[in-house]
Each structure stands twice: as structure tokens, then as C-alpha cells.
Amino acid sequence: MTASLLQPYRLNDTLTLSNRFVMAPLTRCMAGPGLVPTDLMAAYYGRRADVGLIVSEAVIIRPDGQGYPNTPGLYSPEQIAGWRKVTDAVHAGGGKIFAQLWHVGRLSHPFFHHAEVLAPSAVAFEGTVPRMRELTYQVPRALTVAEIAQLVLDYAQAAANAIDAGFDGVEIHGANGYLIDQFLHHDSNQRDDEFGGSPEKMARFALDVVDAITARIGADRTALRLSPGGYVHLKGDARDRAVFDYLLAQLDTRALAYLHVGIFDDNMTFDYLDGRASDYMRAHYRGNLVGVGQLNADSAAEAVAANRFDLAAIGRPLIANPDYIARVRDGAELVAYSESMLPELV
Ligand SMILES: Cc1cc2nc3c(=O)[nH]c(=O)nc-3n(C[C@H](O)[C@H](O)[C@H](O)COP(=O)(O)O)c2cc1C
């Protein structure tokens, strides 16, 4: 059954992928000084070029979007040049790569940029910065409407920079409790202006970012990752359902490259979504859908055969197996993933 996943897949008129596997975005915290991608990163991505589509680790659109050490950026000329080496390595191997565009919102810390922490509302996430346990998350300052407009411009500029750096497109990181997702959930969005207070207003920032980026680089090269079920970095709320019902209906009219479920386990269910996030997104959106979360080649092939999604993203197994596609093709055993593999880029 997995053979069907190894056939080419026509994403849209612009992009055809060599197979239906996607490398899930995986933050590795190994950018060099100036948050510039390194030669080691180029080699790491290049080794995985036989995956149908690589989504890069999350890339910050501007300095105050950073929430973890040594995460790469896409706002300086040096960063763009560094990414060019990555995209060249992937293209040399016949692959395609999208940049995942990221701003962490309230999950940032002045430690990284000596600036204010900005978010939809002045509501802190309780906890400490991973890998930096001595840093506690702060109460963010609520963004002004003018600052929100600037953020939209900065997302669009980062998308244009991604194309300059040779990426085939961008995946907007609207998932996992980061800035865009913070606008989409009641836990973190308590605004009562044009960006909060109703489903339409809560969805507006996400749609403004999507529209600004598609105007700049085209809908065919623009994708979006969403977590309708709040499961990390914020609490889900039954009222969030209406926000995502509205957002997905709007996205359905926009001909994006794909939507991607933001989740760690596809089997997780949410009462207010009547089940799995992937099934909910499939039911509310007709375009390409990327499923993810604890998938293996067999479960991915079953899900695609059952029309639950079109493409299957693989995360941790691709950290452990740079030759994942060859192993699936040959029916070879996989190396088991372990967190102890994270400090090294193999
Ligand atoms: C080390 C690590 C880093 C991750 N970094 C990102 C990221 O930068 N952006 C993102 O959207 N998801 C990120 N994720 C989530 C993955 O994209 C994926 O959804 C998750 O690992 C589930 O897939 P898997 O079971 O195949 O690993 C990360 C996951 C891990 C384990």
C-alpha cells in the first residue's frame, strides 16, 4: 500500500512533488551567529531531498519573534544567503522545500532580543522557556492595531525573502500556540477591537497574513499550518470552534498550496471538534491537506487511501533516518528516534 505514497503528487499547477511524503518542520536550534543557517544545515536538508516536500524548521520573521536559542531567521541578507545554500542543496537532490514562517508572540523573551514581548492580549503563558529553564515567560504587551499592520508587512517581506533565498514556497506557522494561533484561541485573544471578540475578528490576523503573502508570492506557493485543537502553549475552548469554522470557510476560497495540521499525534481527539483535528479540517476545507503526528508509512498510506488527507508529514522518524524514503521503498527497518539525537545534525 505504501507504494501509492511514493508516486508523484501534483500539488497545483506550479508544484509537482516526487512523492506524498512531507518532512514536518523540526526546530533544531543550530543556526550560526546572526541566526544564519550553516553549511551543516544545508547538508542535513540536502540529505533528505528525496522527501516529496521538505518544510524547513520554523524560521523567525523578525528578531522579536524568537522564543528558542539559535533558531534561524529570514530577515537579514546574511540569513537569505545562508538559506540559499540550503535550498541549492535540496534542489540539487531533486527536492522541493518550503520555509516555515514563525513569530512566537507571547512565547518570546527579551533575553533573545532586548525588546518587548508582544501578543494579542496581555495574558502570559505560565512556564519557562525550553532549553533555558531559568527564564520565565513574561506578561506580554497587547499589540496595537498599527503594530499588527506592521507584523503583516513583516510576514510578507519574510515570504519575499524566502523566494529570494530559493525556497519553493512558504508555510505560515499558524499552529502550536505561537503568534497567529494566539489570535485564534480565546485563551490568548481577549481583544475587543477589530482583531478580537467574534470569530470573524479573531480570524482576521491570520487571513491578513495569508492575503499579504499570497499577494506577494502567489497562493500556489503559500501554505498554512493550523491547530484548531488547542493542545500546546494555550488551552482550547469550545468557543474556538466557531473561529476555525469561519477561518476554514474563508481559506477554502483562496487556493493555497495546502493546509497542514499542527499536532503531535493524529489520534488525539477534541470534544469541540467532534474528534481528530485532521478529520475536522478535512470536513471544512476542500484543498490539499497534510496530515501528521505519529504516522508511519503504513498508517499514512491507510489514511491517504481512506481520503483522510492527501500528503503525510513525518517528523521524528526523519530526524532518526535521513534515508527514510529509501528505507520505506526497500521495506527496510527504521532507526528508532530518541531525544538524545537532537544535539547533532545528521
Ligand atoms: C524536535 C522537534 C521540533 C519541532 N519543531 C517544529 C517546528 O519548528 N514547527 C512546527 O510547526 N512543528 C514542529 N514540531 C512538530 C512536528 O512538525 C510534528 O508535528 C510532530 O513531531 C509530530 O510528527 P511526528 O510524530 O512524525 O514526529 C517539532 C517536533 C519536534 C519533535
The ligand as an SDF file (V2000), in Angstrom:
LIG
                    3D

 31 33  0  0  0  0  0  0  0  0999 V2000
   12.3140   18.3350   17.8320 C   0  0  0  0  0  0  0  0  0  0  0  0
   11.0260   18.8360   17.2610 C   0  0  0  0  0  0  0  0  0  0  0  0
   10.9690   20.0970   16.7010 C   0  0  0  0  0  0  0  0  0  0  0  0
    9.7720   20.5760   16.1450 C   0  0  0  0  0  0  0  0  0  0  0  0
    9.7570   21.8070   15.5610 N   0  0  0  0  0  0  0  0  0  0  0  0
    8.6280   22.2540   14.9400 C   0  0  0  0  0  0  0  0  0  0  0  0
    8.6300   23.4850   14.2220 C   0  0  0  0  0  0  0  0  0  0  0  0
    9.6450   24.1800   14.0930 O   0  0  0  0  0  0  0  0  0  0  0  0
    7.4610   23.8840   13.6600 N   0  0  0  0  0  0  0  0  0  0  0  0
    6.3110   23.1330   13.7510 C   0  0  0  0  0  0  0  0  0  0  0  0
    5.2730   23.5470   13.2260 O   0  0  0  0  0  0  0  0  0  0  0  0
    6.2960   21.9480   14.3940 N   0  0  0  0  0  0  0  0  0  0  0  0
    7.4310   21.4770   14.9610 C   0  0  0  0  0  0  0  0  0  0  0  0
    7.4360   20.2400   15.5640 N   0  0  0  0  0  0  0  0  0  0  0  0
    6.2480   19.3500   15.4120 C   0  0  0  0  0  0  0  0  0  0  0  0
    6.4220   18.4530   14.1730 C   0  0  0  0  0  0  0  0  0  0  0  0
    6.3560   19.2150   12.9860 O   0  0  0  0  0  0  0  0  0  0  0  0
    5.3570   17.3300   14.1130 C   0  0  0  0  0  0  0  0  0  0  0  0
    4.0750   17.9050   14.0810 O   0  0  0  0  0  0  0  0  0  0  0  0
    5.4350   16.3740   15.3040 C   0  0  0  0  0  0  0  0  0  0  0  0
    6.7760   15.9910   15.5570 O   0  0  0  0  0  0  0  0  0  0  0  0
    4.5810   15.1140   15.0640 C   0  0  0  0  0  0  0  0  0  0  0  0
    5.0820   14.3480   13.9880 O   0  0  0  0  0  0  0  0  0  0  0  0
    5.9530   13.0010   14.2470 P   0  0  0  0  0  0  0  0  0  0  0  0
    5.1550   12.1380   15.1970 O   0  0  0  0  0  0  0  0  0  0  0  0
    6.0970   12.3650   12.8820 O   0  0  0  0  0  0  0  0  0  0  0  0
    7.2470   13.4180   14.8430 O   0  0  0  0  0  0  0  0  0  0  0  0
    8.6130   19.7590   16.1640 C   0  0  0  0  0  0  0  0  0  0  0  0
    8.6670   18.4880   16.7350 C   0  0  0  0  0  0  0  0  0  0  0  0
    9.8520   18.0100   17.2820 C   0  0  0  0  0  0  0  0  0  0  0  0
    9.8870   16.6170   17.8440 C   0  0  0  0  0  0  0  0  0  0  0  0
  1  2  1  0
  2  3  1  0
  2 30  2  0
  3  4  2  0
  4  5  1  0
  4 28  1  0
  5  6  2  0
  6  7  1  0
  6 13  1  0
  7  8  2  0
  7  9  1  0
  9 10  1  0
 10 11  2  0
 10 12  1  0
 12 13  2  0
 13 14  1  0
 14 15  1  0
 14 28  1  0
 15 16  1  0
 16 17  1  0
 16 18  1  0
 18 19  1  0
 18 20  1  0
 20 21  1  0
 20 22  1  0
 22 23  1  0
 23 24  1  0
 24 25  2  0
 24 26  1  0
 24 27  1  0
 28 29  2  0
 29 30  1  0
 30 31  1  0
M  END
$$$$
